[in-house]
Amino acid sequence: MARTLNTMLKWRELSVIVVAVVLAVYFQIANANFLLSNASLQNLSQFIAPVALIACGEVVLMIGGEIDLSAGMVYALTPFLMYFLTRAGLPAPLAIVGALAGAAAVGAVNGMVTVLLQVPSFVTTLGMLFLLNGLTLTLSGGTPVGVDAGPTLAFIMGRGGYAEFVWAALIVLVMHFMLRNTRWGLHTIAAGANPTGASEAGIRTRELKMVNFVISGALAGLTGILEAFRISSIDPTAGGTHIMFLAVAAAVIGGTPLAGGSGTIAGAMIGAMVLGILNDGFTLIGINAFTFDLILGGAILVAMLCNILISRYRRRMAVS
């Protein structure tokens, strides 16, 4: 029993996987089509993918004690940047690159204001949230537009049934590896756990945070583009705070504390799966959709409590 507990504490993702499996089994028993229907699996993957992608950016910021509240509005704005660039005559692939550069630029502005002017990221990105929302509605006139691209590009960028989930899985794998095995990742974790010690050790913590804001912005923008291709429409009211808070919830449920100091990309993906299973499961068994937010709030509180208890247990074990 003690060995099992230590294993679950060492591998944070394991406990979340157990929760995901238990939920999946429960909803499969309650509704035989939950995991055995292709349509149901596609719906599940299409919920998980955007949440997981944005959560990847939130995790690298949350490790350092920061957050990006504007991610949902970057998600909404970026497809419109792509649309206007295609209307200006750029080929669709170049328009996608240009739009992603715009999303990354928003992240860079967030990073510079937060790091150079020492404005809390909560305030910086809250202001950017409203700024981008107004900009998106102004540019679009509040009217959805279509996505102009060839069938092959559209299929790769999200219109294929599981294309967006494939993008999410690949990015999660790459970022999880980089966070655990590259200088950038190790420095991000070190700076989050002990900023003063990291600075004294020569880690450029300010530049690191700005890079992570850029990553968050780019991932939010990519998610918006993938979703636009998936539904063949660009909606100025899409995304917003809802998708951003789902991403933060996935990160927290997956084992990344809001206080920073540690985090896991794989855990965020599993957290997104837990949310997806709950959302689709409730729908299939006929539970009121409002119940999802009730369960989500409880899950965040429980996850935060577990993170605090685990941290205390680890410190106690380290001392002994």
C-alpha positions as CSV (number, residue, x, y, z in Angstrom):
1,M,0.0,0.0,0.0
2,A,2.8,2.4,0.9
3,R,4.7,1.5,-2.3
4,T,1.5,2.2,-4.4
5,L,1.0,5.6,-2.6
6,N,4.6,6.6,-3.2
7,T,4.4,5.6,-6.9
8,M,1.2,7.7,-7.3
9,L,2.9,10.7,-5.6
10,K,6.0,10.3,-7.8
11,W,4.0,10.1,-11.0
12,R,1.3,12.8,-10.7
13,E,-0.4,11.7,-13.9
14,L,-1.1,8.2,-12.6
15,S,-3.8,9.3,-10.1
16,V,-5.5,11.4,-12.8
17,I,-5.4,8.5,-15.2
18,V,-7.2,6.3,-12.6
19,V,-9.9,9.0,-12.3
20,A,-10.3,9.1,-16.1
21,V,-10.5,5.4,-16.4
22,V,-13.1,5.1,-13.6
23,L,-15.2,7.8,-15.2
24,A,-15.0,6.2,-18.6
25,V,-16.0,2.8,-17.2
26,Y,-18.9,4.3,-15.3
27,F,-20.3,6.2,-18.3
28,Q,-19.8,3.2,-20.6
29,I,-21.9,1.1,-18.3
30,A,-24.5,3.8,-18.1
31,N,-24.6,4.2,-21.9
32,A,-23.3,1.5,-24.2
33,N,-22.5,4.0,-27.0
34,F,-20.2,6.1,-24.9
35,L,-16.9,4.7,-26.2
36,L,-18.1,2.2,-28.8
37,S,-19.6,4.7,-31.2
38,N,-17.4,6.5,-33.7
39,A,-19.5,9.7,-33.5
40,S,-19.2,9.7,-29.7
41,L,-15.5,9.3,-29.8
42,Q,-15.2,12.1,-32.3
43,N,-17.2,14.4,-30.1
44,L,-15.0,13.5,-27.2
45,S,-11.8,14.1,-29.1
46,Q,-13.1,17.4,-30.4
47,F,-13.8,18.6,-26.8
48,I,-10.4,17.4,-25.5
49,A,-8.1,18.7,-28.2
50,P,-8.7,22.5,-27.9
51,V,-8.7,22.4,-24.1
52,A,-5.4,20.4,-24.1
53,L,-3.7,22.6,-26.6
54,I,-4.4,25.8,-24.7
55,A,-3.6,24.0,-21.4
56,C,-0.1,23.3,-22.7
57,G,0.6,27.1,-22.8
58,E,-1.1,27.7,-19.5
59,V,1.0,25.0,-17.8
60,V,4.4,26.5,-18.8
61,L,3.2,29.9,-17.4
62,M,1.6,28.5,-14.3
63,I,4.9,26.7,-13.4
64,G,6.4,30.2,-13.0
65,G,3.4,31.5,-11.1
66,E,1.9,33.3,-14.1
67,I,-1.3,32.9,-16.0
68,D,-2.7,34.0,-19.4
69,L,-6.4,35.1,-19.2
70,S,-6.3,36.4,-22.7
71,A,-5.8,33.0,-24.4
72,G,-9.5,32.6,-25.2
73,M,-9.5,35.9,-27.0
74,V,-6.3,35.1,-28.9
75,Y,-8.2,31.9,-29.9
76,A,-11.0,34.1,-31.3
77,L,-8.9,36.7,-33.0
78,T,-6.3,34.6,-34.8
79,P,-8.7,32.9,-37.3
80,F,-9.9,36.4,-38.3
81,L,-6.2,37.4,-38.9
82,M,-5.9,34.4,-41.2
83,Y,-9.1,35.3,-43.0
84,F,-8.0,38.9,-43.6
85,L,-4.6,37.8,-44.8
86,T,-6.2,35.4,-47.3
87,R,-8.5,38.2,-48.5
88,A,-5.4,40.3,-49.0
89,G,-4.1,37.7,-51.4
90,L,-1.8,35.6,-49.4
91,P,-2.0,31.8,-50.0
92,A,-3.7,30.0,-47.1
93,P,-0.6,28.4,-45.7
94,L,1.2,31.8,-45.5
95,A,-1.9,33.3,-44.0
96,I,-1.9,30.7,-41.3
97,V,1.8,31.4,-40.5
98,G,1.0,35.2,-40.5
99,A,-1.9,34.7,-38.1
100,L,0.2,32.6,-35.8
101,A,2.8,35.3,-35.8
102,G,0.1,37.7,-34.7
103,A,-0.9,35.4,-31.9
104,A,2.7,35.1,-30.8
105,A,3.0,38.9,-30.9
106,V,0.1,39.2,-28.5
107,G,1.9,36.7,-26.2
108,A,5.1,38.8,-26.5
109,V,3.2,42.0,-25.5
110,N,1.8,40.2,-22.5
111,G,5.2,39.0,-21.5
112,M,6.9,42.3,-21.9
113,V,4.3,44.2,-19.9
114,T,4.4,41.5,-17.2
115,V,8.1,41.1,-17.0
116,L,9.6,44.5,-17.9
117,L,6.9,46.7,-16.3
118,Q,6.3,44.2,-13.4
119,V,2.6,44.3,-13.9
120,P,1.0,41.1,-12.5
121,S,0.1,38.7,-15.3
122,F,-3.5,38.5,-14.0
123,V,-3.9,42.2,-14.6
124,T,-1.9,42.3,-17.9
125,T,-3.8,39.5,-19.5
126,L,-7.2,40.6,-18.1
127,G,-6.7,43.9,-19.9
128,M,-5.6,42.1,-23.0
129,L,-8.7,39.9,-22.8
130,F,-11.0,42.9,-23.1
131,L,-8.8,44.6,-25.7
132,L,-8.8,41.6,-28.0
133,N,-12.5,41.0,-27.5
134,G,-13.3,44.5,-28.6
135,L,-10.8,44.3,-31.5
136,T,-12.2,41.0,-32.7
137,L,-15.8,42.2,-32.6
138,T,-14.8,45.5,-34.3
139,L,-12.9,43.9,-37.2
140,S,-15.5,41.3,-37.8
141,G,-18.6,43.4,-37.2
142,G,-19.8,40.7,-35.0
143,T,-20.5,38.5,-38.0
144,P,-19.1,35.0,-38.6
145,V,-17.2,34.3,-41.9
146,G,-16.3,31.2,-43.8
147,V,-12.9,29.5,-44.1
148,D,-11.3,29.7,-47.5
149,A,-8.8,26.8,-48.1
150,G,-8.4,23.8,-50.3
151,P,-9.8,20.4,-49.1
152,T,-6.4,18.9,-48.3
153,L,-5.2,21.7,-46.2
154,A,-8.6,21.9,-44.5
155,F,-8.5,18.2,-43.7
156,I,-5.1,18.4,-42.2
157,M,-5.9,21.6,-40.2
158,G,-8.9,20.1,-38.5
159,R,-11.7,19.2,-40.8
160,G,-10.7,15.5,-40.7
161,G,-12.6,13.7,-37.9
162,Y,-9.6,13.3,-35.5
163,A,-7.2,15.8,-37.1
164,E,-7.4,18.3,-34.3
165,F,-6.8,15.5,-31.7
166,V,-3.8,14.3,-33.6
167,W,-2.4,17.9,-33.5
168,A,-3.0,18.0,-29.8
169,A,-1.5,14.7,-29.1
170,L,1.7,15.5,-31.1
171,I,2.1,18.9,-29.4
172,V,1.6,17.4,-26.0
173,L,4.2,14.7,-26.6
174,V,6.7,17.3,-27.9
175,M,6.1,19.8,-25.1
176,H,6.2,17.1,-22.4
177,F,9.5,15.9,-23.7
178,M,10.9,19.4,-23.9
179,L,9.7,20.3,-20.4
180,R,11.4,17.3,-18.9
181,N,14.6,17.0,-21.1
182,T,15.7,20.3,-22.6
183,R,17.4,23.3,-21.2
184,W,14.3,25.4,-21.7
185,G,12.1,23.0,-19.8
186,L,14.5,22.4,-16.9
187,H,15.1,26.1,-16.6
188,T,11.3,26.8,-16.6
189,I,10.8,24.3,-13.8
190,A,13.8,25.6,-11.8
191,A,12.7,29.2,-12.2
192,G,9.2,28.3,-11.1
193,A,10.4,26.3,-8.0
194,N,13.0,28.9,-6.9
195,P,13.2,32.1,-8.9
196,T,15.9,33.7,-6.8
197,G,18.1,30.6,-6.8
198,A,17.6,30.2,-10.6
199,S,18.6,33.8,-11.2
200,E,21.7,33.4,-9.0
201,A,22.5,30.2,-10.9
202,G,22.6,32.2,-14.2
203,I,19.2,31.3,-15.6
204,R,17.7,34.3,-17.5
205,T,14.3,34.1,-15.8
206,R,12.9,37.3,-17.3
207,E,13.6,36.2,-20.9
208,L,12.3,32.7,-20.1
209,K,8.9,34.1,-18.9
210,M,8.6,36.2,-22.0
211,V,9.3,33.2,-24.2
212,N,6.6,31.2,-22.3
213,F,4.1,34.0,-22.9
214,V,4.8,33.8,-26.6
215,I,4.3,30.0,-26.5
216,S,1.0,30.5,-24.8
217,G,-0.2,33.0,-27.3
218,A,0.9,30.9,-30.3
219,L,-0.8,27.8,-29.0
220,A,-4.0,29.6,-28.3
221,G,-3.9,31.0,-31.9
222,L,-3.2,27.6,-33.4
223,T,-6.2,26.2,-31.5
224,G,-8.5,28.9,-32.8
225,I,-7.3,28.1,-36.4
226,L,-7.8,24.4,-36.0
227,E,-11.3,24.9,-34.6
228,A,-12.2,27.3,-37.4
229,F,-11.2,24.7,-40.0
230,R,-13.1,22.0,-38.1
231,I,-16.4,23.8,-38.1
232,S,-15.7,25.6,-41.5
233,S,-16.6,28.9,-39.9
234,I,-14.9,31.7,-38.0
235,D,-17.1,33.0,-35.2
236,P,-16.1,36.3,-33.3
237,T,-17.9,35.1,-30.2
238,A,-16.1,31.7,-30.1
239,G,-13.6,30.8,-27.4
240,G,-13.6,33.6,-24.8
241,T,-13.2,33.0,-21.1
242,H,-15.0,29.6,-21.3
243,I,-12.2,27.8,-23.2
244,M,-9.5,29.5,-21.2
245,F,-11.0,28.5,-17.9
246,L,-11.4,24.9,-19.1
247,A,-7.7,24.9,-20.1
248,V,-6.7,26.2,-16.7
249,A,-9.0,23.6,-15.0
250,A,-7.4,20.8,-17.1
251,A,-3.9,22.0,-16.0
252,V,-4.9,22.2,-12.3
253,I,-6.7,18.8,-12.4
254,G,-3.7,17.3,-14.1
255,G,-1.4,18.4,-11.3
256,T,-0.2,21.9,-12.0
257,P,-0.8,24.1,-8.9
258,L,-1.9,27.7,-9.5
259,A,0.8,28.8,-7.1
260,G,3.4,27.5,-9.5
261,G,6.7,25.7,-8.8
262,S,5.8,22.5,-10.7
263,G,3.7,21.2,-13.5
264,T,3.1,18.5,-16.1
265,I,2.1,18.8,-19.7
266,A,0.9,15.1,-19.9
267,G,-1.2,15.8,-16.7
268,A,-2.9,18.7,-18.5
269,M,-3.8,16.4,-21.4
270,I,-5.2,13.8,-19.0
271,G,-7.1,16.6,-17.1
272,A,-8.6,17.6,-20.5
273,M,-9.7,14.0,-21.0
274,V,-11.3,14.0,-17.6
275,L,-13.3,17.1,-18.4
276,G,-14.2,15.7,-21.8
277,I,-15.4,12.4,-20.3
278,L,-17.5,14.3,-17.8
279,N,-19.0,16.6,-20.4
280,D,-19.9,13.9,-22.9
281,G,-20.9,11.4,-20.2
282,F,-23.4,13.8,-18.7
283,T,-24.8,14.6,-22.1
284,L,-25.3,10.9,-23.0
285,I,-27.0,9.9,-19.8
286,G,-29.3,13.0,-19.9
287,I,-27.9,15.0,-16.9
288,N,-28.5,18.8,-17.1
289,A,-25.6,20.6,-18.7
290,F,-25.4,23.1,-15.8
291,T,-24.3,20.2,-13.6
292,F,-21.0,20.1,-15.5
293,D,-19.9,23.5,-14.1
294,L,-20.9,22.3,-10.6
295,I,-18.7,19.2,-11.0
296,L,-16.0,21.3,-12.6
297,G,-15.8,23.7,-9.7
298,G,-15.7,20.8,-7.2
299,A,-13.0,19.1,-9.2
300,I,-10.8,22.2,-9.2
301,L,-11.1,22.6,-5.4
302,V,-10.4,18.9,-4.8
303,A,-7.4,19.1,-7.2
304,M,-6.0,22.1,-5.5
305,L,-6.4,20.5,-2.1
306,C,-4.7,17.3,-3.3
307,N,-1.8,19.4,-4.7
308,I,-1.3,21.1,-1.3
309,L,-1.5,17.8,0.6
310,I,0.9,16.1,-1.8
311,S,3.4,19.0,-1.5
312,R,3.3,18.8,2.3
313,Y,3.8,15.0,2.2
314,R,6.8,15.3,-0.1
315,R,8.4,18.0,2.1
316,R,7.8,15.7,5.1
317,M,9.4,12.8,3.3
318,A,12.4,14.9,2.2
319,V,13.0,16.0,5.8
320,S,12.8,12.5,7.1
